[in-house]
Amino acid sequence: MATEYNGSMLNRKVTYRLYPNAEQEARLQEILGLHQRLYNTALEERIRVYRETGKSLSFADQCKILTQWRKTVPALADLNAQSEQVTLKRLHLAFQHFFRRVKNGEKSGFPRFKSLQRYPGWGYKTHGDGWRLHSGENGKHGKLYLQGVGQVPIRGKARTAGQPVTCEILHKAGKWYVSVTLEIETIQRERGTEMGAFDWGVADFLTIATLQGIETVKNPRHLRNQLAELKRLSREVSRKMVGAQKTSGRKKGFPVSHGLRKAIHALACLHAKIARSRKNFLHQTSAWLVERFGALATEALDVRSMTKSGKGSRKKGLNREVLSTSPSAFLKMTKTKAEEAGSWYEEAPTQEIKPTQRCHACWKLPKKKKTLSERQHRCPHCGITCGRDENAAQVLLRWLETRLAGVPGSGREPSEVWSGVRPRETVAPA
């Protein structure tokens, strides 16, 4: 689930699994192909017009062109007009992001033509126009009406009931899903009463410092546990693909055999399984933190900089382990859930606090910077020794105590919703 704020209302996304019959499956595949071709045709039209006139087509321009296309192409006329506009809007956003990257001097990434296998799905703008959600008893399961498809059984349940606004139909690893945006007035979530700070890591997913001591959350290593099978399936796909290329004499557009299609599907299913397991773990862990702690702190992470360099097999392996835990997604989930519960959540400025370098006992920095391979904290000033992650969590906890106490210069007043254990009597870190 994801939460967005829209004025006084909250928008939350919930994903349902679709279970179409054989006839509905064929129609969904047909609609997916039409939207994929519409996207590619609109992209081709933008390129053509720019080469001929030096001007770029806007979203409004392409919507006018779409009206003409619908008059001459019966297959497009049978589709919901708003869903076709959503497809054109996605292309428009792709160009906006392209121009933004060019302006900022980043890698441009011009919008690409999409194959059917890499086209994710399509969307609808207004509930009741081309689609309608019929939830079951207590909002659980139910059916989804789609124009031209009919009533499709769905499984899933929204955590908080709301009014359907928009939806997206997604096709992943041979399975169909619908992601529905719900408009919700308020979200109720339990808030804890303890105070804690956590340090994210790879060896242990979380090292949590509380007033009672240190706790850890084990890293489930969803990707590493399936890495051998992933490599085996990838080699199988590569071998069958090279064989098909040699047989046909073509690098692209070669016939895809049943065996190759089956191998690609098996690889996609395993990737999807790993992604689901990871997402479920992140949601459960972030919810557990918010249910337990009323005040929570961690450090701000720049994952892009952490994984920027990939030279050497050791660094590539570390980057894979870092990205497999999805730290940015986890912090975003925790922050969102804390806001819903009314908890105190803060991310300490890493460059200023330096949690992995600073000593939690004397609050001093070492003269020589600790390397990443040094997993033990040994303070040269006060002589205290502990684990590196444990020290970082303790630093963050002390920093949180200072913020909660409202020490002058902290930049934030004590939280009005803070109802847990009061901070210890501390002296503000120098």
PLY file of the C-alpha trace (Angstrom):
ply
format ascii 1.0
element vertex 430
property float x
property float y
property float z
element edge 429
property int vertex1
property int vertex2
end_header
0.00 0.00 0.00
1.04 3.61 -0.54
-0.37 6.83 0.89
-0.57 10.23 -0.79
-1.91 13.48 0.64
-4.47 15.46 -1.35
-5.50 18.56 0.57
-7.59 17.46 3.56
-8.13 13.99 2.08
-5.76 11.06 1.95
-5.24 8.87 -1.10
-4.23 5.29 -0.43
-3.46 2.61 -3.01
-4.51 -0.98 -2.52
-3.67 -3.83 -4.90
-6.05 -6.71 -5.69
-5.31 -9.91 -7.60
-7.52 -10.51 -10.65
-8.83 -13.97 -11.57
-10.18 -13.74 -15.14
-11.62 -16.74 -16.97
-10.21 -17.85 -20.35
-12.38 -15.47 -22.37
-11.61 -12.53 -20.10
-7.89 -13.39 -20.15
-7.87 -13.19 -23.95
-9.69 -9.84 -23.89
-7.29 -8.42 -21.28
-4.34 -9.48 -23.43
-5.95 -7.81 -26.43
-6.52 -4.55 -24.53
-2.94 -4.63 -23.24
-1.66 -4.99 -26.81
-3.80 -2.08 -28.01
-2.50 0.25 -25.28
1.08 -0.83 -26.02
0.64 -0.04 -29.71
-1.06 3.27 -28.86
1.91 4.25 -26.68
4.43 3.34 -29.39
2.42 5.05 -32.15
2.10 8.24 -30.10
5.86 8.17 -29.43
6.55 7.67 -33.14
4.21 10.59 -33.95
6.07 12.89 -31.53
9.40 11.99 -33.10
8.08 12.49 -36.64
6.51 15.89 -35.93
9.66 17.13 -34.19
11.88 16.07 -37.11
9.58 17.75 -39.64
8.70 20.95 -37.77
11.21 21.26 -34.93
8.32 21.48 -32.46
7.15 18.94 -29.90
3.59 17.74 -29.59
1.87 18.43 -26.28
-0.49 16.16 -24.37
-3.46 18.24 -25.57
-2.26 17.95 -29.18
-2.06 14.18 -28.96
-5.50 13.96 -27.36
-6.90 15.77 -30.43
-5.03 13.36 -32.70
-6.42 10.45 -30.65
-9.96 11.63 -31.46
-9.17 11.27 -35.17
-7.56 7.86 -34.65
-10.67 6.60 -32.84
-12.78 7.54 -35.87
-10.63 5.51 -38.26
-9.52 2.59 -36.06
-12.47 0.47 -34.75
-10.25 -1.32 -32.17
-9.36 2.01 -30.53
-12.98 3.15 -30.65
-13.98 0.08 -28.63
-11.60 1.01 -25.79
-12.49 3.43 -23.01
-11.48 6.94 -24.16
-10.23 8.03 -20.73
-7.99 4.99 -20.43
-6.42 5.90 -23.78
-5.80 9.42 -22.48
-4.05 7.92 -19.45
-1.69 6.08 -21.82
-0.94 9.34 -23.65
-0.41 11.06 -20.30
2.21 8.47 -19.36
4.10 9.25 -22.56
3.80 12.97 -21.80
5.26 12.44 -18.31
8.09 10.37 -19.81
9.04 13.34 -22.00
8.75 15.75 -19.06
11.18 13.62 -17.04
13.47 13.43 -20.09
13.61 17.22 -20.43
14.14 17.60 -16.67
17.12 15.24 -16.75
18.60 17.07 -19.74
18.20 20.40 -17.95
19.86 19.08 -14.79
22.74 17.56 -16.73
21.78 13.99 -15.80
21.75 10.94 -18.05
18.93 11.88 -20.42
17.21 8.54 -21.13
15.02 9.36 -24.14
11.59 7.62 -23.99
11.77 4.19 -25.60
9.42 2.10 -27.67
8.02 -0.68 -25.48
7.60 -4.33 -26.38
4.47 -6.12 -25.27
6.47 -8.13 -22.72
7.76 -4.93 -21.10
4.51 -2.96 -21.19
3.11 -2.96 -17.61
-0.57 -2.16 -18.18
-3.05 0.69 -18.48
-5.12 2.96 -16.25
-8.53 4.59 -15.76
-9.20 8.10 -14.48
-12.73 8.15 -13.06
-14.57 5.54 -11.05
-17.65 4.51 -13.03
-16.17 5.45 -16.41
-14.92 2.19 -17.90
-14.47 0.47 -14.54
-16.24 -0.05 -11.24
-15.11 -1.71 -8.01
-17.64 -3.97 -6.26
-16.16 -4.86 -2.87
-17.32 -7.95 -1.05
-18.52 -8.30 2.53
-16.53 -6.09 4.92
-14.60 -4.75 1.94
-12.89 -8.09 1.34
-12.47 -9.55 -2.17
-15.33 -8.83 -4.58
-15.46 -8.13 -8.33
-14.09 -5.54 -10.74
-16.11 -4.43 -13.74
-14.04 -3.48 -16.79
-15.52 -2.12 -20.02
-15.29 -4.77 -22.73
-14.23 -7.47 -20.24
-17.08 -7.80 -17.75
-17.08 -8.72 -14.06
-13.72 -10.15 -12.99
-13.35 -11.80 -9.54
-10.72 -10.15 -7.31
-8.98 -11.06 -4.05
-7.66 -8.57 -1.53
-8.77 -6.10 1.09
-8.06 -2.46 1.83
-6.81 -1.81 5.34
-8.97 1.34 5.49
-12.20 1.68 3.55
-12.50 4.58 1.15
-14.03 5.91 -2.06
-12.46 4.52 -5.28
-10.96 7.26 -7.46
-8.65 5.82 -10.12
-7.22 2.41 -10.98
-4.42 0.74 -12.92
-4.50 -2.70 -14.50
-1.12 -4.42 -14.16
0.27 -7.54 -15.82
3.20 -9.14 -14.00
4.74 -12.57 -14.58
1.60 -13.85 -16.27
-0.73 -12.64 -13.49
-3.20 -9.76 -13.47
-3.56 -7.15 -10.73
-5.56 -3.98 -10.21
-4.13 -1.09 -8.16
-7.00 1.08 -6.91
-6.56 4.56 -5.45
-8.96 5.14 -2.55
-9.87 8.55 -1.15
-9.93 8.35 2.65
-10.90 10.96 5.22
-8.81 9.67 8.14
-6.49 6.74 8.78
-6.40 5.15 12.22
-3.18 3.44 13.27
-1.99 2.43 16.75
0.82 4.48 18.26
3.36 3.02 20.66
4.61 4.54 23.91
8.32 3.69 23.88
11.26 5.71 22.62
13.87 4.21 20.30
16.33 4.77 17.49
17.51 2.34 14.86
20.49 1.99 12.58
19.90 0.26 9.25
22.48 -2.27 8.10
23.20 -5.31 5.96
24.53 -7.83 8.51
21.50 -7.07 10.72
18.63 -5.28 9.03
18.05 -3.08 12.09
19.98 -2.41 15.29
17.54 -0.78 17.71
18.60 1.23 20.76
16.02 1.73 23.53
16.20 2.97 27.11
16.34 -0.71 28.15
19.16 -1.81 25.84
20.01 -3.00 22.32
17.86 -5.20 20.05
18.36 -6.43 16.51
16.12 -7.38 13.58
17.64 -10.10 11.41
18.16 -9.47 7.72
15.99 -12.07 5.93
18.20 -11.87 2.77
15.39 -12.68 0.35
17.61 -12.16 -2.69
20.70 -14.02 -1.44
18.65 -17.09 -0.49
17.35 -17.34 -4.07
20.51 -16.12 -5.84
21.69 -19.57 -6.96
18.30 -20.37 -8.48
18.14 -16.94 -10.12
21.53 -17.49 -11.75
20.49 -20.95 -12.95
17.28 -19.65 -14.52
19.10 -16.67 -16.05
21.66 -18.97 -17.67
18.86 -21.16 -19.01
17.09 -18.13 -20.54
20.38 -16.89 -22.03
21.23 -20.30 -23.49
17.81 -20.75 -25.12
17.82 -17.18 -26.41
21.26 -17.60 -28.04
20.05 -20.84 -29.59
16.95 -19.15 -31.02
19.09 -16.32 -32.43
21.46 -18.75 -34.14
18.63 -20.83 -35.56
16.81 -17.82 -37.01
19.94 -15.85 -37.91
18.49 -12.73 -36.29
19.55 -10.89 -33.14
16.15 -9.22 -32.80
12.66 -10.30 -33.80
13.54 -14.00 -33.66
10.78 -16.60 -33.00
10.24 -17.34 -29.32
9.86 -21.06 -28.72
7.65 -22.61 -26.07
10.74 -23.63 -24.07
12.17 -20.09 -24.10
8.84 -18.59 -23.16
8.54 -21.06 -20.29
12.06 -20.26 -19.03
11.39 -16.49 -19.16
8.14 -17.00 -17.25
9.89 -19.07 -14.54
12.55 -16.38 -14.10
9.93 -13.61 -13.92
7.91 -15.57 -11.34
10.94 -16.00 -9.08
11.77 -12.28 -9.30
8.15 -11.47 -8.45
8.23 -13.86 -5.47
11.37 -12.19 -4.09
9.82 -8.74 -4.55
6.62 -9.77 -2.74
8.55 -11.31 0.15
10.69 -8.20 0.51
7.73 -5.83 0.39
5.81 -7.89 2.94
8.79 -7.89 5.31
9.26 -4.11 4.99
5.58 -3.43 5.67
5.46 -5.76 8.69
8.68 -4.38 10.21
7.73 -0.71 9.72
4.25 -1.37 11.18
5.80 -3.15 14.17
8.11 -0.20 14.86
5.26 2.32 14.80
3.01 0.13 16.97
5.77 -0.12 19.56
7.46 3.29 19.53
5.87 6.69 20.01
9.15 8.45 19.22
11.54 7.04 16.66
14.76 8.25 15.02
17.19 7.04 12.39
19.71 8.62 10.03
18.96 9.98 6.57
20.38 7.64 3.91
21.72 8.57 0.48
21.39 5.16 -1.14
22.35 6.44 -4.59
25.74 7.62 -3.33
26.21 4.45 -1.30
25.81 2.26 -4.38
27.25 4.62 -7.00
30.57 2.84 -7.45
30.47 -0.79 -8.54
34.09 -1.58 -9.34
35.26 -4.98 -8.14
33.27 -8.07 -7.33
33.31 -7.25 -3.60
31.71 -3.81 -4.13
29.19 -5.22 -6.59
28.19 -7.83 -4.03
27.84 -5.15 -1.33
25.74 -2.96 -3.62
23.48 -5.95 -4.33
23.04 -6.63 -0.61
22.30 -2.94 0.09
19.73 -2.62 -2.69
18.11 -5.96 -1.85
17.03 -4.55 1.53
15.36 -1.49 -0.09
16.40 0.98 2.66
14.80 4.01 0.96
11.45 2.24 0.62
11.65 1.08 4.24
12.30 4.57 5.60
9.46 5.95 3.49
7.07 3.27 4.80
8.11 3.94 8.40
7.70 7.69 8.00
4.26 7.32 6.41
3.01 4.95 9.10
4.40 7.20 11.85
2.53 10.18 10.38
-0.68 8.14 10.25
-0.25 7.16 13.92
0.75 10.67 15.01
4.14 9.47 16.22
7.35 11.47 16.47
9.67 10.38 13.64
12.89 12.07 12.60
15.87 11.35 10.37
19.14 12.73 11.71
21.39 14.64 9.26
24.13 12.10 8.60
26.86 14.56 7.60
26.30 16.59 10.74
25.78 13.85 13.35
28.04 11.15 11.79
26.46 8.27 13.76
28.92 5.62 12.58
31.95 7.75 13.55
30.83 9.58 16.70
31.07 7.96 20.16
27.74 7.68 21.92
29.35 7.95 25.35
31.58 11.05 25.02
30.06 12.44 21.80
33.49 12.93 20.24
34.71 12.05 16.75
37.85 9.97 16.17
40.90 11.69 14.69
41.13 8.95 12.05
37.95 8.05 10.18
36.75 4.48 10.64
36.67 2.39 7.46
33.65 0.36 6.42
35.46 -2.87 7.28
35.86 -1.84 10.95
32.81 -3.41 12.59
33.82 -2.60 16.18
33.66 0.85 17.78
36.67 1.62 19.98
36.66 5.21 21.19
40.22 6.66 21.48
38.94 9.32 23.88
36.88 7.46 26.51
37.93 3.88 25.72
34.41 2.45 25.36
34.06 -0.58 23.07
30.94 -1.95 21.35
29.63 -2.97 17.95
29.71 -0.34 15.23
25.96 -0.58 14.52
25.18 -0.61 18.25
27.17 2.59 18.72
25.38 4.26 15.79
21.97 3.36 17.22
23.00 4.74 20.63
24.17 7.98 18.99
20.82 8.34 17.25
18.97 7.63 20.50
20.93 10.33 22.32
20.26 12.74 19.48
16.52 11.90 19.69
16.51 12.51 23.44
17.93 15.96 22.83
15.25 16.73 20.29
12.46 15.52 22.58
13.79 17.51 25.51
13.51 20.69 23.46
17.10 21.75 24.11
17.77 25.27 22.78
19.19 25.02 19.31
17.54 21.68 18.54
15.26 23.42 16.05
12.06 21.69 17.18
9.72 21.98 20.14
8.74 18.91 22.18
6.03 16.93 20.43
2.46 17.51 21.62
1.59 13.89 20.85
4.56 12.44 22.76
3.06 10.39 25.57
5.72 7.76 26.17
8.62 7.49 28.59
10.20 10.87 29.06
13.81 11.29 27.93
16.66 10.82 30.35
18.29 13.85 31.92
21.01 14.62 29.41
23.38 17.38 28.54
22.97 18.69 25.02
25.65 17.26 22.70
28.31 19.84 22.02
0 1
1 2
2 3
3 4
4 5
5 6
6 7
7 8
8 9
9 10
10 11
11 12
12 13
13 14
14 15
15 16
16 17
17 18
18 19
19 20
20 21
21 22
22 23
23 24
24 25
25 26
26 27
27 28
28 29
29 30
30 31
31 32
32 33
33 34
34 35
35 36
36 37
37 38
38 39
39 40
40 41
41 42
42 43
43 44
44 45
45 46
46 47
47 48
48 49
49 50
50 51
51 52
52 53
53 54
54 55
55 56
56 57
57 58
58 59
59 60
60 61
61 62
62 63
63 64
64 65
65 66
66 67
67 68
68 69
69 70
70 71
71 72
72 73
73 74
74 75
75 76
76 77
77 78
78 79
79 80
80 81
81 82
82 83
83 84
84 85
85 86
86 87
87 88
88 89
89 90
90 91
91 92
92 93
93 94
94 95
95 96
96 97
97 98
98 99
99 100
100 101
101 102
102 103
103 104
104 105
105 106
106 107
107 108
108 109
109 110
110 111
111 112
112 113
113 114
114 115
115 116
116 117
117 118
118 119
119 120
120 121
121 122
122 123
123 124
124 125
125 126
126 127
127 128
128 129
129 130
130 131
131 132
132 133
133 134
134 135
135 136
136 137
137 138
138 139
139 140
140 141
141 142
142 143
143 144
144 145
145 146
146 147
147 148
148 149
149 150
150 151
151 152
152 153
153 154
154 155
155 156
156 157
157 158
158 159
159 160
160 161
161 162
162 163
163 164
164 165
165 166
166 167
167 168
168 169
169 170
170 171
171 172
172 173
173 174
174 175
175 176
176 177
177 178
178 179
179 180
180 181
181 182
182 183
183 184
184 185
185 186
186 187
187 188
188 189
189 190
190 191
191 192
192 193
193 194
194 195
195 196
196 197
197 198
198 199
199 200
200 201
201 202
202 203
203 204
204 205
205 206
206 207
207 208
208 209
209 210
210 211
211 212
212 213
213 214
214 215
215 216
216 217
217 218
218 219
219 220
220 221
221 222
222 223
223 224
224 225
225 226
226 227
227 228
228 229
229 230
230 231
231 232
232 233
233 234
234 235
235 236
236 237
237 238
238 239
239 240
240 241
241 242
242 243
243 244
244 245
245 246
246 247
247 248
248 249
249 250
250 251
251 252
252 253
253 254
254 255
255 256
256 257
257 258
258 259
259 260
260 261
261 262
262 263
263 264
264 265
265 266
266 267
267 268
268 269
269 270
270 271
271 272
272 273
273 274
274 275
275 276
276 277
277 278
278 279
279 280
280 281
281 282
282 283
283 284
284 285
285 286
286 287
287 288
288 289
289 290
290 291
291 292
292 293
293 294
294 295
295 296
296 297
297 298
298 299
299 300
300 301
301 302
302 303
303 304
304 305
305 306
306 307
307 308
308 309
309 310
310 311
311 312
312 313
313 314
314 315
315 316
316 317
317 318
318 319
319 320
320 321
321 322
322 323
323 324
324 325
325 326
326 327
327 328
328 329
329 330
330 331
331 332
332 333
333 334
334 335
335 336
336 337
337 338
338 339
339 340
340 341
341 342
342 343
343 344
344 345
345 346
346 347
347 348
348 349
349 350
350 351
351 352
352 353
353 354
354 355
355 356
356 357
357 358
358 359
359 360
360 361
361 362
362 363
363 364
364 365
365 366
366 367
367 368
368 369
369 370
370 371
371 372
372 373
373 374
374 375
375 376
376 377
377 378
378 379
379 380
380 381
381 382
382 383
383 384
384 385
385 386
386 387
387 388
388 389
389 390
390 391
391 392
392 393
393 394
394 395
395 396
396 397
397 398
398 399
399 400
400 401
401 402
402 403
403 404
404 405
405 406
406 407
407 408
408 409
409 410
410 411
411 412
412 413
413 414
414 415
415 416
416 417
417 418
418 419
419 420
420 421
421 422
422 423
423 424
424 425
425 426
426 427
427 428
428 429
